[in-house]
Amino acid sequence: MPLNHTPIVQMEHVSFEYNSARVLDDINFTISAGEFVGIIGPNGSGKTTLLRLILGLLTPQEGSVLLFGKKSHLGQNAQEIGYIPQKVTQLETRFPITVEEVVALGRVSQRGLFRQLNFDDRQAITEALDLVQLTQQRGRLITDLSGGQQQRVFIAKALATRPKVLILDEPTVGVDIESQEKFYQLLAQLNKEHGLTIIIVSHDIDVVVNEVSTVLCVNKTLIYDGTPKEFIKEDYIEKLYGKGRRFILHNH
């Protein structure tokens, strides 16, 4: 599905500090509708802080963050954003709850705790389970699923809100290689076939540069904003991660 170039996220001269220590400095970029963006960088480079600024969980000391053309504030665009934080499966799989019940929580957070789910809610839950290919597992306890299947459940929970953008922070930590491959195939399908804008922070640089349409490389400043092909061609990998680090860019 082609990009329509409508700005989803705009960062203009954004700087952020924790306890007077500058974490991000003069960040500028725009993410358009339909993009699949991978945010990469060394440990401590400010990637997660960048996501929190986009989500409105943090406010920059300098510059502005616009989400859908408006200043980003916590909860303001909750219905339009599907957010999957770090280690979500570790946080939410300790209770005897079914796959369908987990996905339904996405609708509950949208409608309110004490409002009953209606036909539209049920339809959104079914659509989300179908998209992640877990319809047959809807009645199973989430604790009985593999790590890869659990991750898809939480994607379905986010998709149940019918968001315009899906934001994921280190989503494949603790997931085996085979499940990671299926996970990225699912994200590619959601992006290409359904036009969902996706922003992902990941240490899986080898995978990310082969899957995303745009790479944002952050190390306190914005080091690179462009295609994976040019990122590799210009040796940004060696500049950031040292000599000997090499990646192969596959053709899809």
C-alpha positions as CSV (number, residue, x, y, z in Angstrom):
1,M,0.0,0.0,0.0
2,P,1.6,3.3,-1.1
3,L,2.5,6.1,1.4
4,N,0.1,9.0,1.5
5,H,2.8,11.3,3.1
6,T,0.4,12.5,5.8
7,P,2.6,13.3,8.8
8,I,2.0,11.0,11.8
9,V,4.9,12.0,14.0
10,Q,6.9,15.3,13.7
11,M,9.9,16.1,16.0
12,E,11.3,19.5,15.6
13,H,14.5,20.5,17.5
14,V,13.7,18.1,20.4
15,S,16.1,17.9,23.3
16,F,15.5,16.0,26.5
17,E,17.4,15.8,29.8
18,Y,17.3,13.4,32.9
19,N,18.7,15.2,36.0
20,S,20.6,17.7,33.9
21,A,22.1,14.9,31.8
22,R,21.2,15.4,28.1
23,V,19.8,12.2,26.6
24,L,18.6,13.6,23.3
25,D,19.9,16.6,21.5
26,D,18.2,18.6,18.7
27,I,16.3,15.7,17.1
28,N,14.4,16.4,13.9
29,F,12.4,13.9,11.8
30,T,9.0,13.2,10.3
31,I,7.2,9.8,10.1
32,S,4.5,9.6,7.4
33,A,1.4,7.5,7.3
34,G,2.2,4.0,6.0
35,E,5.9,4.0,6.9
36,F,7.5,1.0,8.6
37,V,10.2,2.7,10.8
38,G,13.0,1.0,12.7
39,I,14.7,3.0,15.4
40,I,18.1,1.6,16.2
41,G,21.2,2.7,18.1
42,P,23.7,1.5,20.8
43,N,22.6,0.9,24.4
44,G,21.9,4.2,26.2
45,S,21.5,6.1,23.0
46,G,18.0,7.4,23.9
47,K,15.8,5.1,21.8
48,T,13.2,4.4,24.5
49,T,13.2,8.0,25.6
50,L,12.3,8.9,22.0
51,L,9.3,6.6,22.0
52,R,8.1,8.0,25.3
53,L,8.3,11.5,23.9
54,I,6.2,10.3,20.9
55,L,3.6,8.8,23.2
56,G,3.4,11.9,25.3
57,L,4.7,10.1,28.4
58,L,7.6,12.6,28.5
59,T,7.7,16.3,27.5
60,P,10.8,17.7,25.9
61,Q,12.7,20.6,27.5
62,E,13.3,22.0,24.1
63,G,11.5,21.7,20.8
64,S,8.1,20.2,20.0
65,V,6.6,16.7,19.3
66,L,3.5,16.6,17.1
67,L,1.3,13.5,16.8
68,F,-1.3,13.6,14.1
69,G,-0.5,17.4,13.8
70,K,-1.1,18.2,17.5
71,K,1.2,18.4,20.5
72,S,1.6,14.9,22.0
73,H,0.0,14.5,25.4
74,L,-0.5,11.4,27.4
75,G,-3.9,9.8,26.5
76,Q,-4.7,12.4,23.9
77,N,-4.5,9.9,20.9
78,A,-4.9,6.7,22.9
79,Q,-7.5,5.3,20.4
80,E,-5.2,5.9,17.4
81,I,-2.0,4.3,18.9
82,G,-1.4,0.7,19.6
83,Y,1.6,0.5,22.0
84,I,3.5,-2.6,23.0
85,P,6.1,-1.9,25.7
86,Q,9.2,-3.8,26.6
87,K,8.7,-7.2,28.2
88,V,4.9,-7.1,28.0
89,T,4.6,-10.8,28.0
90,Q,6.5,-11.1,31.3
91,L,4.2,-8.5,32.8
92,E,0.8,-9.8,31.7
93,T,1.0,-13.6,31.5
94,R,1.0,-14.4,35.2
95,F,-2.8,-14.8,35.5
96,P,-5.2,-17.5,34.2
97,I,-6.7,-15.4,31.4
98,T,-7.6,-16.5,27.9
99,V,-6.3,-15.2,24.6
100,E,-9.7,-13.6,23.8
101,E,-9.8,-12.0,27.3
102,V,-6.4,-10.4,26.8
103,V,-7.3,-9.0,23.4
104,A,-10.6,-7.7,24.8
105,L,-8.6,-5.6,27.3
106,G,-7.7,-3.5,24.3
107,R,-11.4,-2.6,23.8
108,V,-11.9,-2.2,27.6
109,S,-9.2,0.4,27.8
110,Q,-10.9,2.3,24.9
111,R,-14.5,2.1,26.2
112,G,-13.9,2.2,29.9
113,L,-13.8,-0.4,32.7
114,F,-17.5,-0.5,33.5
115,R,-19.0,-0.4,30.0
116,Q,-20.1,-3.7,28.5
117,L,-18.5,-4.8,25.2
118,N,-20.9,-4.4,22.3
119,F,-21.2,-5.9,18.8
120,D,-18.5,-3.6,17.4
121,D,-16.1,-4.5,20.2
122,R,-16.6,-8.2,19.6
123,Q,-16.1,-7.7,15.9
124,A,-12.9,-5.8,16.5
125,I,-11.6,-8.6,18.7
126,T,-12.4,-11.2,16.1
127,E,-10.7,-9.2,13.4
128,A,-7.6,-8.7,15.5
129,L,-7.3,-12.4,16.3
130,D,-7.8,-13.2,12.6
131,L,-5.0,-10.8,11.6
132,V,-2.5,-12.5,13.9
133,Q,-3.8,-15.9,13.0
134,L,-4.8,-16.9,16.5
135,T,-8.6,-17.4,16.0
136,Q,-8.3,-21.1,16.8
137,Q,-6.5,-20.3,20.1
138,R,-8.9,-17.7,21.4
139,G,-10.2,-19.9,24.2
140,R,-6.8,-21.1,25.4
141,L,-5.0,-19.7,28.4
142,I,-2.3,-17.3,27.4
143,T,0.1,-19.1,29.8
144,D,-0.2,-22.2,27.6
145,L,1.1,-20.5,24.5
146,S,4.7,-20.2,23.2
147,G,6.6,-16.9,23.6
148,G,6.0,-16.1,19.9
149,Q,2.3,-16.8,20.2
150,Q,2.0,-14.7,23.3
151,Q,3.7,-11.8,21.5
152,R,1.1,-12.1,18.7
153,V,-1.7,-12.0,21.4
154,F,-0.4,-8.6,22.5
155,I,-0.3,-7.3,19.0
156,A,-3.9,-8.4,18.6
157,K,-4.7,-6.5,21.8
158,A,-3.2,-3.4,20.3
159,L,-4.9,-4.0,16.9
160,A,-8.3,-4.4,18.6
161,T,-8.4,-0.6,19.1
162,R,-8.1,-0.2,15.3
163,P,-5.1,2.1,15.7
164,K,-3.5,4.2,12.9
165,V,0.0,3.5,14.2
166,L,1.6,0.6,16.0
167,I,4.5,1.3,18.3
168,L,6.7,-1.5,19.7
169,D,9.6,-1.3,22.1
170,E,12.1,-4.2,21.9
171,P,9.2,-6.6,21.1
172,T,11.3,-9.8,20.4
173,V,13.3,-10.0,23.6
174,G,13.2,-13.6,24.9
175,V,11.5,-14.9,21.7
176,D,13.2,-17.7,19.8
177,I,14.6,-17.1,16.3
178,E,11.9,-18.9,14.4
179,S,9.2,-17.0,16.2
180,Q,11.0,-13.7,15.5
181,E,10.9,-14.4,11.8
182,K,7.2,-15.1,11.9
183,F,6.7,-12.0,14.1
184,Y,8.5,-9.7,11.5
185,Q,6.5,-11.4,8.7
186,L,3.3,-10.4,10.5
187,L,4.5,-6.8,10.9
188,A,5.4,-6.6,7.2
189,Q,1.9,-7.9,6.3
190,L,0.2,-5.4,8.6
191,N,2.2,-2.6,7.0
192,K,2.0,-3.6,3.3
193,E,-1.4,-5.1,3.1
194,H,-3.3,-3.1,5.7
195,G,-1.4,0.2,5.5
196,L,-0.6,0.3,9.2
197,T,2.1,2.7,10.2
198,I,4.6,0.9,12.4
199,I,7.4,2.2,14.6
200,I,9.7,-0.3,16.2
201,V,12.7,0.0,18.5
202,S,14.9,-3.0,18.4
203,H,18.4,-4.4,19.0
204,D,17.8,-6.9,16.2
205,I,19.6,-4.6,13.7
206,D,20.3,-7.4,11.2
207,V,16.5,-8.1,11.0
208,V,15.3,-4.5,11.2
209,V,17.4,-3.3,8.2
210,N,15.9,-6.1,6.1
211,E,12.3,-5.4,7.1
212,V,11.7,-1.7,7.5
213,S,11.2,1.0,4.9
214,T,13.0,3.7,7.0
215,V,15.8,3.6,9.5
216,L,16.2,6.2,12.2
217,C,19.6,5.8,13.9
218,V,19.9,7.6,17.2
219,N,22.9,8.1,19.5
220,K,21.7,11.2,21.5
221,T,21.5,13.0,18.2
222,L,19.9,11.8,15.0
223,I,22.7,10.0,13.2
224,Y,20.7,8.8,10.2
225,D,17.2,9.1,8.7
226,G,16.7,7.2,5.4
227,T,16.5,3.9,3.7
228,P,18.2,0.7,4.9
229,K,20.1,0.4,1.7
230,E,21.8,3.8,2.1
231,F,22.3,3.1,5.8
232,I,24.4,0.1,5.0
233,K,26.1,1.6,1.9
234,E,27.4,4.6,3.9
235,D,28.9,2.5,6.6
236,Y,26.9,3.9,9.5
237,I,26.9,0.5,11.1
238,E,30.7,0.6,11.5
239,K,30.6,4.2,12.7
240,L,28.2,3.2,15.5
241,Y,29.0,-0.3,16.4
242,G,32.7,-0.6,15.5
243,K,34.7,-2.5,12.9
244,G,33.8,-6.1,12.1
245,R,30.0,-5.5,12.4
246,R,28.5,-6.4,9.0
247,F,25.0,-6.9,7.8
248,I,23.5,-8.5,4.7
249,L,20.6,-6.6,3.1
250,H,18.2,-9.1,1.5
251,N,15.9,-8.4,-1.4
252,H,12.2,-9.0,-0.8
